[in-house]
Amino acid sequence: MESSSIPTTTAADPATVAMLAAMARRRDLAFDEATLTAAATLDAWLAPRQLELRQHELSFLELVEPPTAFQWLEQGGRSTA
């Protein structure tokens, strides 16, 4: 069984690091290189798992329609009060 922790061997993509840095600058945020690299490493680790999850039908999840989204949120994200 694979560990759910992020393996240290996952390489951060330099393009992802640059993209994250650019996004931070646009929002007037400053992150050091180690933080950006850690975020890119997490992205590299999550990407294949996200693609795998997208292949599964999640029909058991309730669809929240925009007109009722606020009511759903006010109920704490539950279908019943």
C-alpha positions as CSV (number, residue, x, y, z in Angstrom):
1,M,0.0,0.0,0.0
2,E,1.4,3.4,-1.0
3,S,2.0,6.0,1.7
4,S,-0.1,9.1,1.6
5,S,2.8,11.3,2.5
6,I,4.5,13.2,-0.3
7,P,7.7,11.3,-1.4
8,T,10.8,13.4,-1.3
9,T,11.9,11.9,-4.6
10,T,9.0,13.7,-6.5
11,A,10.8,16.4,-8.5
12,A,9.3,19.9,-8.6
13,D,8.9,21.0,-12.2
14,P,10.8,24.3,-12.7
15,A,8.0,25.6,-15.0
16,T,5.5,25.0,-12.1
17,V,7.8,26.8,-9.7
18,A,8.0,29.7,-12.1
19,M,4.2,29.7,-12.6
20,L,3.5,29.7,-8.8
21,A,6.0,32.5,-8.3
22,A,4.3,34.6,-11.1
23,M,0.9,33.9,-9.5
24,A,2.2,35.0,-6.1
25,R,3.7,38.2,-7.5
26,R,0.4,39.1,-9.2
27,R,-1.3,38.9,-5.8
28,D,1.5,40.8,-4.0
29,L,2.6,37.7,-2.1
30,A,6.2,36.8,-1.5
31,F,7.3,33.2,-1.0
32,D,10.8,31.9,-0.7
33,E,12.2,29.4,-3.2
34,A,11.8,26.5,-0.7
35,T,8.1,27.2,-0.3
36,L,7.5,27.5,-4.0
37,T,9.5,24.3,-4.6
38,A,7.4,22.5,-1.9
39,A,4.2,23.6,-3.5
40,A,5.4,22.5,-7.0
41,T,6.4,19.1,-5.4
42,L,2.9,18.7,-4.0
43,D,1.5,19.6,-7.4
44,A,3.7,16.9,-9.1
45,W,2.6,14.4,-6.5
46,L,-1.1,15.2,-6.7
47,A,-1.5,15.6,-10.5
48,P,-1.7,11.8,-11.3
49,R,-4.0,11.2,-8.4
50,Q,-6.3,13.9,-9.5
51,L,-6.4,12.5,-13.0
52,E,-7.2,9.1,-11.5
53,L,-10.0,10.5,-9.4
54,R,-11.5,12.2,-12.5
55,Q,-11.9,8.8,-14.1
56,H,-14.3,7.6,-11.4
57,E,-18.0,8.5,-11.5
58,L,-18.9,10.3,-8.3
59,S,-22.7,10.1,-8.7
60,F,-23.1,9.5,-5.0
61,L,-22.1,13.2,-4.4
62,E,-25.0,15.6,-4.3
63,L,-25.1,18.2,-7.0
64,V,-25.4,21.7,-5.6
65,E,-27.2,24.0,-8.0
66,P,-26.2,27.7,-8.0
67,P,-29.7,28.9,-6.9
68,T,-29.5,26.7,-3.7
69,A,-25.8,27.0,-3.1
70,F,-26.1,29.7,-0.4
71,Q,-28.8,27.7,1.4
72,W,-26.6,24.6,1.2
73,L,-23.7,26.6,2.7
74,E,-25.9,28.1,5.4
75,Q,-26.8,24.5,6.4
76,G,-23.2,23.8,6.9
77,G,-22.8,21.9,3.6
78,R,-25.4,19.4,4.5
79,S,-28.6,18.5,2.6
80,T,-30.8,18.7,5.7
81,A,-30.8,21.2,8.5
